[in-house]
Amino acid sequence: MKIQRRTFAAALAAASLPSWAQDGDASLQAAIAGAHRSAANRARDAARHPYETLHFFGLTPKQTVIEASPGGGWYTEILAPYLRDQGRLYAAGEAADDADDYRRRGRKNFDDKLARNPELYDRVVVGLLPRTPRFVDIAPPGGADLVLTFRNVHNWLEAGHLDASLRAFHAVLKPGAVLGVEEHRAPAGKPVEWIVKNGYVTEALLIERATAAGFKLDARSEVNANPLDTKDHPNGVWSLPPTLRGGEVDRARFVAIGESDRFTHRYVKA
């Protein structure tokens, strides 16, 4: 079925939307409510707060946006239809021939997802996540308006390219443009070794690294906070949904906690 703007409007009119969607950006609300999204992904909206998060980052439909490390495309499902007619979406992910099997399979799954729905994803430009201070294949004319990343900083820290990637984001953005970051929040003062092992990142670490890359912290949001998350789990953040790495061990307890406590930061290119 061809996905068009009127399709999203019809979906919005027919959907039973949560209270946050009574006012504001109807196109974004429609993209979130769209039938193209899987039931499993839509079920996570209550934990991930996509409307509030993207609104906080300042997303508008005419922007040029780079989604860094899109993973399985959870946010891509929302960004692609929203930006399709008036904006531009770049997805900066892993290489199709990456030496690491996990990353290579992740890229293939993402490519397959886009290929299954060309009417929706035909204008998404797929490139490489930078591991140096410059993108190698993403160069939006005049620069990007927004770079977004969701729960990836711990991976980049472990892989050793967090600082280089942040500098690449700074270089690709227009002056005054925004870097939006959502990340699992570590207790203050935790060392890098604990962060890498457990998947939570201290706010101070990201602020320090982003500032060194040329960004200025503009605002913080608690929209993705979860006070039930004690952050002392046997399998780190992966003990919690959706991963539930411990299997049936304490599963009910981890399901009751829900997804991780996360900080949400908006930076501007200084």
C-alpha positions as CSV (number, residue, x, y, z in Angstrom):
1,M,0.0,0.0,0.0
2,K,1.4,3.4,-1.0
3,I,2.1,5.6,2.0
4,Q,1.0,9.2,1.5
5,R,0.4,12.2,3.6
6,R,-3.4,11.8,3.5
7,T,-2.9,8.2,4.7
8,F,-1.2,9.5,7.8
9,A,-3.9,12.1,8.3
10,A,-6.6,9.4,8.1
11,A,-4.7,7.2,10.5
12,L,-4.4,10.1,12.9
13,A,-8.2,10.8,12.7
14,A,-9.0,7.1,13.3
15,A,-6.4,6.5,16.1
16,S,-7.0,6.6,19.8
17,L,-4.1,8.9,20.7
18,P,-2.6,9.4,24.1
19,S,-3.2,12.7,26.0
20,W,0.1,14.2,24.8
21,A,-1.1,14.1,21.2
22,Q,-4.2,16.3,21.6
23,D,-2.3,19.4,20.4
24,G,0.9,20.2,18.6
25,D,2.5,18.7,15.4
26,A,-0.2,16.7,13.7
27,S,2.1,15.3,11.1
28,L,4.4,14.0,13.8
29,Q,1.5,12.5,15.7
30,A,0.3,10.9,12.5
31,A,3.7,9.3,11.8
32,I,3.8,7.9,15.3
33,A,0.3,6.5,15.0
34,G,0.8,5.2,11.5
35,A,-0.2,1.7,10.5
36,H,3.2,1.1,8.9
37,R,4.7,0.7,12.4
38,S,4.6,-2.7,13.9
39,A,2.5,-3.5,17.0
40,A,5.6,-4.4,18.9
41,N,7.2,-1.0,18.2
42,R,4.1,1.0,18.9
43,A,3.8,-0.9,22.2
44,R,7.1,0.7,23.3
45,D,5.9,4.3,22.8
46,A,4.8,4.5,26.4
47,A,8.4,3.9,27.5
48,R,10.2,5.7,24.7
49,H,8.1,8.9,24.5
50,P,8.8,9.6,20.8
51,Y,6.6,12.6,20.4
52,E,7.9,14.4,23.5
53,T,11.5,13.5,22.7
54,L,11.5,14.6,19.1
55,H,9.6,17.8,20.1
56,F,12.2,18.6,22.7
57,F,15.0,18.2,20.1
58,G,13.2,20.7,17.9
59,L,12.3,18.4,15.0
60,T,10.3,20.1,12.1
61,P,9.3,18.6,8.8
62,K,11.5,20.7,6.5
63,Q,14.8,19.8,8.3
64,T,17.7,17.8,7.1
65,V,18.2,15.2,9.8
66,I,21.0,12.6,10.4
67,E,20.0,9.6,12.5
68,A,23.3,8.2,13.8
69,S,23.3,4.4,14.5
70,P,19.6,3.8,13.7
71,G,19.8,0.1,14.8
72,G,16.7,-1.7,13.9
73,G,15.0,1.5,12.7
74,W,12.6,2.1,15.6
75,Y,12.9,5.9,15.2
76,T,13.4,5.6,11.4
77,E,9.9,4.4,11.2
78,I,8.8,7.8,12.6
79,L,11.4,10.1,11.0
80,A,11.1,8.8,7.4
81,P,7.4,9.5,6.8
82,Y,7.6,12.7,8.7
83,L,10.5,14.1,6.7
84,R,9.7,12.4,3.4
85,D,7.9,15.2,1.5
86,Q,9.6,18.4,2.7
87,G,12.8,17.3,4.5
88,R,15.6,14.8,4.2
89,L,16.6,11.9,6.4
90,Y,20.1,10.4,6.4
91,A,20.7,7.2,8.3
92,A,24.4,6.8,9.4
93,G,25.0,3.1,10.3
94,E,27.5,0.3,10.1
95,A,29.2,-0.8,6.9
96,A,27.5,-3.6,4.9
97,D,30.9,-5.4,4.9
98,D,31.8,-4.7,8.5
99,A,34.2,-7.2,9.9
100,D,32.0,-7.7,13.0
101,D,29.3,-10.2,12.4
102,Y,26.8,-8.5,14.7
103,R,27.2,-5.1,13.1
104,R,27.1,-6.6,9.6
105,R,23.9,-8.4,10.3
106,G,22.4,-5.3,11.9
107,R,23.1,-3.3,8.7
108,K,21.6,-6.0,6.5
109,N,18.4,-6.1,8.7
110,F,18.1,-2.3,8.4
111,D,18.6,-2.4,4.6
112,D,16.0,-5.1,4.3
113,K,13.6,-3.1,6.4
114,L,13.9,-0.2,4.1
115,A,13.6,-2.4,1.0
116,R,10.4,-3.9,2.1
117,N,8.6,-0.6,2.1
118,P,10.1,1.6,-0.7
119,E,7.0,3.9,-0.8
120,L,7.9,4.9,2.7
121,Y,11.7,4.7,2.8
122,D,12.7,5.5,-0.8
123,R,14.1,8.9,0.1
124,V,16.2,7.8,3.1
125,V,19.9,8.2,2.3
126,V,21.9,5.5,4.0
127,G,25.5,6.2,4.8
128,L,28.3,5.3,7.3
129,L,28.6,6.2,11.0
130,P,31.7,8.3,11.3
131,R,34.6,6.8,13.3
132,T,36.8,9.8,12.3
133,P,36.2,13.5,12.8
134,R,34.4,13.7,9.4
135,F,31.7,11.8,7.6
136,V,33.0,10.0,4.6
137,D,29.8,9.8,2.5
138,I,27.2,12.1,4.1
139,A,27.6,15.8,3.2
140,P,24.2,17.6,3.1
141,P,24.4,20.8,1.1
142,G,24.7,23.6,3.5
143,G,24.9,21.2,6.4
144,A,22.4,19.4,8.6
145,D,19.8,20.9,10.9
146,L,19.7,18.0,13.4
147,V,21.8,15.0,14.3
148,L,19.9,12.5,16.5
149,T,21.1,9.4,18.3
150,F,19.2,7.2,20.7
151,R,21.0,4.9,23.3
152,N,24.2,4.6,21.4
153,V,26.8,6.6,23.3
154,H,27.9,3.5,25.5
155,N,28.6,1.6,22.3
156,W,30.7,4.3,20.8
157,L,32.6,4.7,24.0
158,E,33.4,1.0,24.1
159,A,34.4,1.0,20.4
160,G,36.7,3.9,21.0
161,H,35.3,6.4,18.6
162,L,33.0,8.5,20.7
163,D,35.1,11.7,20.5
164,A,35.8,11.3,16.8
165,S,32.1,10.8,16.1
166,L,31.1,13.8,18.1
167,R,33.5,15.9,16.1
168,A,32.1,14.6,12.9
169,F,28.6,15.5,14.1
170,H,29.8,19.0,14.9
171,A,31.4,19.4,11.4
172,V,28.3,18.2,9.5
173,L,25.9,20.5,11.3
174,K,25.0,24.1,10.4
175,P,26.1,26.8,12.8
176,G,23.6,26.8,15.7
177,A,22.1,23.5,14.7
178,V,21.3,20.7,17.2
179,L,22.7,17.4,18.4
180,G,20.0,15.4,20.2
181,V,21.1,12.6,22.5
182,E,19.1,10.1,24.5
183,E,21.2,7.7,26.6
184,H,20.9,5.2,29.5
185,R,21.9,7.3,32.6
186,A,24.6,6.0,35.0
187,P,24.9,7.2,38.6
188,A,27.2,10.1,38.9
189,G,30.9,9.3,39.3
190,K,30.9,5.9,37.7
191,P,34.2,5.1,35.9
192,V,34.4,4.3,32.2
193,E,35.1,0.6,33.0
194,W,31.7,0.4,34.8
195,I,30.0,2.3,32.0
196,V,31.2,0.0,29.3
197,K,30.3,-3.1,31.3
198,N,26.8,-2.0,32.3
199,G,25.7,0.2,29.4
200,Y,24.8,3.3,31.4
201,V,26.6,6.6,30.8
202,T,27.1,9.5,33.2
203,E,25.7,12.8,32.1
204,A,29.0,14.5,33.1
205,L,30.9,12.3,30.7
206,L,28.8,13.1,27.7
207,I,28.7,16.8,28.6
208,E,32.5,16.9,28.8
209,R,33.0,15.0,25.6
210,A,30.4,17.0,23.6
211,T,31.8,20.3,24.9
212,A,35.3,19.2,23.8
213,A,33.9,18.5,20.3
214,G,32.6,22.1,20.1
215,F,29.0,21.7,21.4
216,K,27.2,23.6,24.1
217,L,24.6,21.9,26.3
218,D,21.4,23.8,25.6
219,A,18.8,21.9,27.6
220,R,18.0,18.7,29.4
221,S,14.7,16.8,29.6
222,E,13.5,14.2,32.1
223,V,10.9,12.8,29.6
224,N,12.7,9.5,29.5
225,A,13.5,9.2,33.2
226,N,12.6,6.1,35.1
227,P,13.1,6.3,38.9
228,L,12.4,2.6,39.2
229,D,15.7,1.7,37.5
230,T,18.2,1.0,40.2
231,K,21.0,0.4,37.7
232,D,22.5,-2.5,39.7
233,H,21.4,-5.4,37.5
234,P,23.4,-8.6,36.9
235,N,23.4,-8.0,33.1
236,G,23.6,-4.2,33.2
237,V,21.0,-2.3,31.3
238,W,20.4,-5.4,29.2
239,S,18.7,-7.0,32.2
240,L,15.8,-4.7,31.4
241,P,13.2,-4.7,28.6
242,P,13.4,-5.1,25.7
243,T,16.5,-7.3,25.9
244,L,15.8,-9.2,29.2
245,R,19.2,-10.9,28.9
246,G,18.6,-12.9,32.1
247,G,15.8,-14.9,30.5
248,E,13.3,-16.1,33.1
249,V,15.5,-15.2,36.0
250,D,13.8,-12.3,37.9
251,R,12.0,-11.6,34.6
252,A,8.8,-10.3,36.3
253,R,10.9,-7.9,38.4
254,F,12.7,-6.5,35.4
255,V,9.5,-6.2,33.4
256,A,8.0,-4.3,36.3
257,I,10.9,-1.8,36.3
258,G,10.5,-1.3,32.6
259,E,13.0,0.3,30.2
260,S,16.0,2.1,31.5
261,D,16.3,5.5,33.2
262,R,17.6,7.7,30.4
263,F,18.8,11.3,30.1
264,T,17.8,13.4,27.1
265,H,20.2,16.2,26.1
266,R,19.9,18.9,23.5
267,Y,23.3,20.4,22.4
268,V,23.9,23.3,19.9
269,K,26.9,23.7,17.6
270,A,28.8,26.5,19.3
